[in-house]
Amino acid sequence: MSSPSFGLSRYDAACTLASHEMSYPDQAEIEHLGLTVTNEVLDVFLNTALEDHLPIIMEGLIGGLHSAILRIQREADRSHDDMRRLIRDFDGSEIKDVELQDATRSFNRGEAAVMIMEVMRDAANENYTAQTGEVWTPWRGSAKNHATTYAQIEVKEALRAKDRREQGLADPGTEVVVFRGAPKANRVNDANRIYDALNWALSQFPNMQLATTGNLGAEQLALKWARDKKIKTILSKANFDKFKGAAPFKANDDLLLLDPVLVLTLECTLEPVTEEEHRPFGPAANIGQKAREKGIRTMQVTPKK
């Protein structure tokens, strides 16, 4: 989307392009709204008997905003299809001209609404992460942003884009760094070393995208790092309904199809307490082994020496 006026932010440009007879809220107002909504919910539920259910409650809250974005986007996409059809069949008549203007206006207003809701969703998510350390990820669809550089897409979309690049139909893609880690690797030392490893990877691959399954523990920490750094992420979620116990390993296979330049793994917490925590996390060990067999550079996150 191109800006209709030099110097406008992408948010303001989208609102200006929408040219609605009523004004749009400022970006700062929408960000404040996202913060306020999550603050109210967290203030009520934290340190109460419902605290254990807070991740589900917040998933429903932020996921509801995301669902609204997807619905508005579908409406905008239909208007975009109408625009393409009307441009293709344009005969110069006044009727067709009015129809094209209406479709264009509808598309621009839909895009502005999507951007506004994305700002609210992301402000709510960032506040949730800041206060609890948890990272919300969409169960369906992708968290793509018009207003910021951060985006989160599903592995199927990334693979389709990869196919298009290989066919010469798109610009070269960025380098993918895969990270798989143990759910129990969620302690302070784990976080510090995961961030060290990812910061090092970013120094080696400045245009990197982070690919992971979004599993609990270590991978949630990696997603938080990506959000803080505005790094685009690719999610390959385990589909247990379809693949049962093999789901984490099928997710690994999809990640490796992205042709990563590096696979990082953390097979168990760096601060193990119980015997179980000493045992390697199978899916992390699995992807490391498969990556080495394919000749992909593989590194394990280790304690600081």
KEDO-108301 format. One record per residue (C-alpha): x, y, z; residue number from 1; residue in three letters. Coordinates in steps of 0.2 Angstrom, whole numbers. Example, Ala and Ser with C-alpha at 12.3 -4.5 7.8 and 13.67 -1.06 7.14 Angstrom:
2
      c1      c2      c3     k     r
      62     -22      39     1   ALA
      68      -5      36     2   SER
REM end
This chain:
305
      c1      c2      c3     k     r
       0       0       0     1   MET
       8      17      -5     2   SER
       6      32       6     3   SER
      -6      46      -2     4   PRO
       5      59       7     5   SER
      23      61       9     6   PHE
      29      59      27     7   GLY
      13      51      34     8   LEU
      15      35      45     9   SER
       8      19      37    10   ARG
      -6      20      50    11   TYR
     -11      38      45    12   ASP
      -8      35      27    13   ALA
     -21      20      27    14   ALA
     -34      31      37    15   CYS
     -31      46      24    16   THR
     -33      34       9    17   LEU
     -49      27      17    18   ALA
     -56      45      16    19   SER
     -71      42      27    20   HIS
     -83      56      31    21   GLU
     -80      53      50    22   MET
     -62      54      57    23   SER
     -52      39      62    24   TYR
     -45      37      80    25   PRO
     -26      41      82    26   ASP
     -14      26      83    27   GLN
      -9      31     101    28   ALA
     -28      30     106    29   GLU
     -29      13      99    30   ILE
     -13       7     107    31   GLU
     -19      14     124    32   HIS
     -36       5     121    33   LEU
     -26     -12     119    34   GLY
     -16      -8     135    35   LEU
     -31      -3     145    36   THR
     -42     -19     140    37   VAL
     -28     -31     145    38   THR
     -24     -21     161    39   ASN
     -42     -22     167    40   GLU
     -43     -41     164    41   VAL
     -26     -44     172    42   LEU
     -29     -33     187    43   ASP
     -45     -43     190    44   VAL
     -39     -61     187    45   PHE
     -21     -60     193    46   LEU
     -18     -67     211    47   ASN
     -35     -74     211    48   THR
     -42     -92     210    49   ALA
     -44     -89     191    50   LEU
     -26     -85     189    51   GLU
     -23    -103     182    52   ASP
     -36    -100     169    53   HIS
     -28     -84     163    54   LEU
     -19     -90     148    55   PRO
     -36     -97     141    56   ILE
     -45     -81     146    57   ILE
     -32     -70     137    58   MET
     -31     -82     122    59   GLU
     -50     -79     120    60   GLY
     -48     -60     122    61   LEU
     -34     -57     110    62   ILE
     -40     -71      99    63   GLY
     -57     -62      98    64   GLY
     -48     -47      91    65   LEU
     -38     -57      79    66   HIS
     -54     -66      73    67   SER
     -62     -49      70    68   ALA
     -47     -44      59    69   ILE
     -48     -60      49    70   LEU
     -67     -56      45    71   ARG
     -63     -38      40    72   ILE
     -49     -44      29    73   GLN
     -60     -56      20    74   ARG
     -72     -42      16    75   GLU
     -58     -31      10    76   ALA
     -52     -45      -1    77   ASP
     -69     -47      -9    78   ARG
     -68     -28     -13    79   SER
     -51     -31     -20    80   HIS
     -57     -45     -31    81   ASP
     -72     -33     -37    82   ASP
     -59     -20     -41    83   MET
     -48     -31     -51    84   ARG
     -64     -38     -61    85   ARG
     -70     -20     -64    86   LEU
     -53     -14     -70    87   ILE
     -52     -29     -82    88   ARG
     -70     -26     -89    89   ASP
     -70      -7     -88    90   PHE
     -79       0    -103    91   ASP
     -78      19     -99    92   GLY
     -96      20     -94    93   SER
    -102      30     -79    94   GLU
    -110      15     -71    95   ILE
     -94       5     -71    96   LYS
     -84      20     -65    97   ASP
     -96      22     -50    98   VAL
     -95       4     -46    99   GLU
     -76       4     -47   100   LEU
     -75      19     -35   101   GLN
     -87      11     -23   102   ASP
     -76      -5     -23   103   ALA
     -60       5     -21   104   THR
     -67      15      -7   105   ARG
     -74      -1       2   106   SER
     -56      -9       0   107   PHE
     -47       6       7   108   ASN
     -59       7      22   109   ARG
     -57     -11      25   110   GLY
     -38     -10      25   111   GLU
     -39       4      37   112   ALA
     -50      -5      49   113   ALA
     -38     -20      48   114   VAL
     -23     -10      52   115   MET
     -32      -1      67   116   ILE
     -37     -18      74   117   MET
     -20     -25      72   118   GLU
     -13     -11      82   119   VAL
     -25     -14      96   120   MET
     -22     -33      95   121   ARG
      -3     -31      96   122   ASP
      -4     -18     110   123   ALA
     -14     -30     120   124   ALA
      -3     -45     116   125   ASN
      13     -35     120   126   GLU
       6     -29     137   127   ASN
       0     -47     141   128   TYR
      18     -53     137   129   THR
      26     -39     147   130   ALA
      16     -43     163   131   GLN
      15     -62     162   132   THR
      29     -68     151   133   GLY
      17     -78     140   134   GLU
      15     -75     121   135   VAL
      -1     -76     112   136   TRP
      -1     -85      95   137   THR
     -16     -87      83   138   PRO
     -23    -104      82   139   TRP
     -30    -101      65   140   ARG
     -24     -89      52   141   GLY
      -8     -78      53   142   SER
      -4     -62      63   143   ALA
       2     -52      48   144   LYS
       4     -33      52   145   ASN
       2     -19      40   146   HIS
       8      -6      53   147   ALA
      24     -14      59   148   THR
      38     -25      53   149   THR
      33     -39      64   150   TYR
      23     -53      57   151   ALA
      19     -71      61   152   GLN
      14     -83      47   153   ILE
       9    -101      47   154   GLU
      22    -114      39   155   VAL
      10    -118      25   156   LYS
      11    -100      19   157   GLU
      29     -99      21   158   ALA
      31    -115      10   159   LEU
      20    -108      -3   160   ARG
      30     -93      -4   161   ALA
      46    -103      -5   162   LYS
      39    -113     -20   163   ASP
      35     -96     -28   164   ARG
      53     -90     -26   165   ARG
      60    -106     -33   166   GLU
      49    -104     -48   167   GLN
      56     -86     -50   168   GLY
      39     -78     -46   169   LEU
      44     -68     -31   170   ALA
      59     -59     -23   171   ASP
      72     -70     -14   172   PRO
      67     -74       3   173   GLY
      76     -71      19   174   THR
      86     -84      29   175   GLU
      76     -95      40   176   VAL
      83    -100      58   177   VAL
      73    -114      66   178   VAL
      72    -116      85   179   PHE
      66    -130      95   180   ARG
      67    -132     114   181   GLY
      60    -141     129   182   ALA
      44    -135     137   183   PRO
      53    -136     154   184   LYS
      67    -124     148   185   ALA
      58    -109     155   186   ASN
      70    -103     169   187   ARG
      80     -87     170   188   VAL
      96     -95     164   189   ASN
      87    -104     149   190   ASP
      80     -87     144   191   ALA
      97     -78     145   192   ASN
     105     -92     134   193   ARG
      91     -93     122   194   ILE
      92     -74     119   195   TYR
     111     -75     118   196   ASP
     109     -89     104   197   ALA
      96     -79      95   198   LEU
     105     -63      96   199   ASN
     121     -72      89   200   TRP
     110     -79      75   201   ALA
     103     -62      70   202   LEU
     121     -55      70   203   SER
     125     -69      57   204   GLN
     109     -68      47   205   PHE
     103     -50      48   206   PRO
      87     -54      38   207   ASN
      83     -69      47   208   MET
      65     -76      51   209   GLN
      63     -87      66   210   LEU
      53    -103      63   211   ALA
      47    -113      78   212   THR
      31    -123      83   213   THR
      27    -111      97   214   GLY
      27    -125     110   215   ASN
      27    -120     129   216   LEU
      43    -115     138   217   GLY
      59    -112     127   218   ALA
      49    -109     111   219   GLU
      38     -96     119   220   GLN
      54     -87     125   221   LEU
      60     -87     108   222   ALA
      44     -80     101   223   LEU
      45     -66     114   224   LYS
      63     -62     108   225   TRP
      56     -61      90   226   ALA
      42     -49      95   227   ARG
      54     -38     105   228   ASP
      66     -38      90   229   LYS
      52     -36      77   230   LYS
      58     -52      69   231   ILE
      46     -61      57   232   LYS
      41     -78      63   233   THR
      35     -94      55   234   ILE
      24    -106      65   235   LEU
      23    -124      62   236   SER
      11    -130      76   237   LYS
       9    -148      80   238   ALA
      -8    -155      74   239   ASN
     -12    -168      86   240   PHE
     -30    -170      80   241   ASP
     -23    -176      63   242   LYS
      -6    -184      67   243   PHE
      -8    -190      86   244   LYS
       8    -193      94   245   GLY
      18    -190      78   246   ALA
      12    -172      77   247   ALA
      28    -164      85   248   PRO
      39    -174      72   249   PHE
      28    -169      57   250   LYS
      30    -151      63   251   ALA
      49    -154      63   252   ASN
      48    -160      45   253   ASP
      38    -145      39   254   ASP
      51    -134      47   255   LEU
      65    -142      38   256   LEU
      56    -140      22   257   LEU
      59    -122      24   258   LEU
      78    -125      20   259   ASP
      84    -116      36   260   PRO
     102    -109      37   261   VAL
     103    -114      55   262   LEU
      94    -125      67   263   VAL
      95    -121      86   264   LEU
      90    -133      99   265   THR
      89    -134     118   266   LEU
      85    -151     123   267   GLU
      82    -149     141   268   CYS
      82    -135     154   269   THR
     100    -128     159   270   LEU
      94    -128     177   271   GLU
      87    -146     179   272   PRO
      80    -151     196   273   VAL
      71    -167     194   274   THR
      77    -183     184   275   GLU
      64    -180     171   276   GLU
      71    -163     168   277   GLU
      88    -171     164   278   HIS
      80    -181     150   279   ARG
      81    -173     132   280   PRO
      65    -167     124   281   PHE
      62    -179     110   282   GLY
      56    -167      96   283   PRO
      71    -155      99   284   ALA
      83    -170      98   285   ALA
      74    -176      83   286   ASN
      75    -161      73   287   ILE
      93    -159      77   288   GLY
      97    -176      71   289   GLN
      87    -174      55   290   LYS
      95    -157      52   291   ALA
     113    -164      53   292   ARG
     108    -179      42   293   GLU
     103    -166      29   294   LYS
     119    -156      31   295   GLY
     111    -141      39   296   ILE
     121    -131      52   297   ARG
     115    -136      69   298   THR
     119    -129      86   299   MET
     114    -133     103   300   GLN
     110    -120     116   301   VAL
     122    -123     131   302   THR
     126    -116     148   303   PRO
     138    -100     148   304   LYS
     156    -105     151   305   LYS
REM end
